Amino acid sequence: MQTRVIIVAAGVGKRMNSKKPKVLHEVCGIPMITRVINTVKTAGISDIHVVSGSDQDAVAEILPEDVKITVQKEQLGTAHAVKQTAPELEGAEGNTLIIFGDTPLISPETVKNLIADHEKTGLKATVLSAYADDPTNYGRVLRKENGTVKEILEETEITLEQEEIKEVSAGAAIFNNRELFKVLDKISNDNPEQEYYLSDAIGLLSSKGARVGAFVTADKNEIINVDNRLLLARASELLRQRINERHLKQGVTIIDPSNTYIDESVRIGMDTIIYPNTVIKGDTVIGENAIISANCEISNSVIGDKAEIKHSVVTDAEVGSGTTVGPYAQLRPGAKLGEAVKIGNFVEVKKSELKNGAKVSHLSYIGDAEIGERTNIGCGAITVNYDGVNKFKTTIGADAFIGCNTNLVAPVTVGSRSITAAGSTITDDVPDDSLAIARNKQTTKEGYYKK
């Protein structure tokens, strides 16, 4: 049976105290709405509808092309938001899953199991629920004696006796599509907020004799609605724990998981060691037997097997096998290091290729350059790549030796096996097998201090 999904993402999120739409706040590097879309896609749903609010442009900007967006112009409640899709969906066959854009922890497995349970039982609606230690601020699931669901009551509607109910709903539910749109017309806004609650659809269906169920997820954290910064931090913490546990099970050593921050999109090979206070983000791939020491930040980069990154920042870069970086180095976008390259302390590399065995051991800037195999760059050497208007390239051949404090004023080429004398400012090309000296002759005035 066909199942489509409506993702409700129209809430303003006042409690976030942010100018950014609530569903665009990130959990472990991915906006919440994107996480929910990825979840339902992984669960096998391809017909996806998002209901956005007044911030639709910002939300639409990040939505995949195959996701349809509908706008709720007035914020009149969750049922009203779903109803905005009626022109397109109300006559459709099959089932409709309603899920909220601020529930980033619901897993694809739970969505699959919810759909399977609903189809197996043949109910008109099935609510996703969980048993919470503290049910405050969640809708309570009230069951009939036969175990079916009678209604869902919001926090403001429950009696003192009903406060003891531990089974709660985060709003996600799957409906027979035609029954859903029939009951939406009957929902009232007779409540303190004067909003049309989607949860009222459950009570209305049940009161008309329709059988409504609840599928209980074992992980109560899945149903967390993130509507403030505290819950955003909590959701991020829980998801980091899931991510780190997955890497640990796959053979990665994480010295202190509670202080290691890895985005879900990151891939890490077995026997790699990750030390504390490290942040690994975006589309980063780390090979096997690598070492990522404490206090590193790596974003959208490829780190080869047996490489070591020590207390450094790596962004949009490639690091070859057996290469070492740091301590306290920075690889900026476009840095491409071959195998067994050494980047030492306080070295910055930007948009440059260093081929196998090249060394830049300390206190240097390498920008817009190509460095040949086994070439050694001395301490304090700089590629002078910018004239204030344009950038220019420096090319150095293989087995060259660039003396300490050499300024290479681009565009310039230093040939293979050539040497530049320490302290030189090189402005002309240097042929292969040459020594270039570009500095003033020393003048010493004896006895100058006494004068």
Order of alpha helices (4+ residues) and beta strands (2+ residues): beta-beta-beta-alpha-beta-alpha-beta-alpha-alpha-beta-alpha-beta-beta-beta-beta-alpha-alpha-beta-alpha-beta-beta-beta-beta-beta-beta-beta-beta-beta-beta-beta-beta-beta-beta-beta-beta-beta-beta-beta-beta-beta-beta-beta-beta-beta-beta-beta-beta-beta-beta
